[in-house]
Amino acid sequence: MPNQAVFANAYNRPQSRESRQVPYQNDAGSNPVLRGLPLAVISSIIGSSSYIQNIFWKLNRFDKLKDIKHLHNYEPRHDPTVVPLSSASAEPPSLTSLPSPAPRAAVNNYYTCADYHELYTSGKLTPSAVIEALLPLIRRDVTPAGQYSVGFIDTKVELVQAAARASSERYRLGKPLSVLDGVPVAVKDEVDLTGYKKTLGSKLDFTDPKDRTAWCVEKWQEAGAILIGKTSMHEVGLDTTGNNQTWGTPLNPHNNDYYTGGSSSGSAFVVASGIAPITLGVDGGGSIRLPSAFCGIYGLKTSHGRVSSRVDHEFNETVVVAGPMASSIDDLALAYRIMAQPDPLSNRGSKFPNPLLPSSQTSQLLTGKRYLGIDRAWVNRSDKAVLDMFSTAVDHYVKTQGYEVVEISIPLLPQGQKAHALTILSESRSRFSPQQIKKLSWHNQLLLNVAGSHATAQDFLFAQRLRNLQMCHLAWLWEEYPGMLVLSPTTPCAGWKIGKPSDLTNGYGVSDGDMSLRSMEYVYLANFVGCPAISFPMGYTDNNVPVGLMAMGEWGSEEQLISFGKEGEGLLEGGIRRPRGDKMWVDVLAATKAA
């Protein structure tokens, strides 16, 4: 039985239109690495001169998008939201009917929600006992600070303990709300949470005056999850290391000589360290998938508009989405299905099918050919070690899962990365006043003063024309190969090694623009065109640095991506690897039992 296009009938779907082929050519310039005091001096000089800013703007070729001649044939597209249409269902959504995650398969694997749930149900442990064992490890408001507190910005002890007591009582009565009840989870500081400040990893305060909790986090709380705090992040989300001079920089639990990746650095650190099986991240240019890849866990960047965070700036950002990060594919699926329930007050999210319904979970399973689309010119820019793992992963899916590889070409990928950078920096720049920018890190001042403030209306509009071109071409590809997943490594490099130990503590930070662009080379596209994408481990280097595999699906195809991730569990012998040794890994449940 042949496939049909997964979501050929969808609201706001782009026109299916093949773009003229443009030979792949990535002529990215070379920028010096700046660190410490020189970074501060140069950033200050550039920030004080519009003339110098304009020179850097042109050196980075942000002004060349309008020179792509055939962009005139496309209208600007500002909103990449595409909503799959489905027939109305009378099925009542239910948390208790969700498929239960599998428990960990081996003693060296991460714990899953199922492990917590079994211990709570059997009465061997209580949520309160687990929380009391966790709090000394994560609190930064005590002396000495907890061993894993660098992954957190704040933990409201009384709120956490109250949630744990309520969960313990539900288990005592035999009435847990879901398999997520009593499980510790954490949310990125970028997301609103009642009772907590929102700093965006900076010295500033962006707290919602209404003291609201984001819709997606509310859904986790309604399922009984215990919010143990807000996680640290790369300041205002504008780089991919997690280096933070204000709140501290979490180190990669698998190899402390490497960054966790960013900007959802704390969320990845918390999962990879064993503190919590699930965290919430935010992804505007790979900020969920990149740290997930670097830290050897699962991360799901959702379709644009799919997950409601219900914040005031939500409708002004066209590349940013919230999504789950987890140490198992089953927990990732559970977290996604709960947090992505349609928000009736969201102009976007209210239109999507409810992922709690079994019909939504099975509607994307294809019965005919299954395609993996690979743009070789793009993928071949990866380091050899990454390419070798990628080839092994492709063989796994072809030989054991029956996928067929199709060679594809996506037009103007390097130019698209410029257009994405111009878009996210312009939209970010609009959120900050000049006085606020002066209080940000030197690296972020450099970014926002150069790329965020010099985009003309014409530059911005041509970036959105390019967005439309790439979306139309992808729609055409999905008509040619229904259900195709665009496959690549998550990053072309195996991790990001910390340049100098002083980069973490010099008070000024570091700016490596070339490495930032390289790390984002594959992840940016899903943000720019609004598609969902998943990252999960496909291997480890000789020095124990995880490397991620990424698949991007058609708009609204999260369940298909989750299924793909499930099929990839066989990639790693023995399953996903937790950090070796006890230095950066904590066995929370064993510690609770001992206490």
Disulfide bonds with the S-S distance in Angstrom:
none
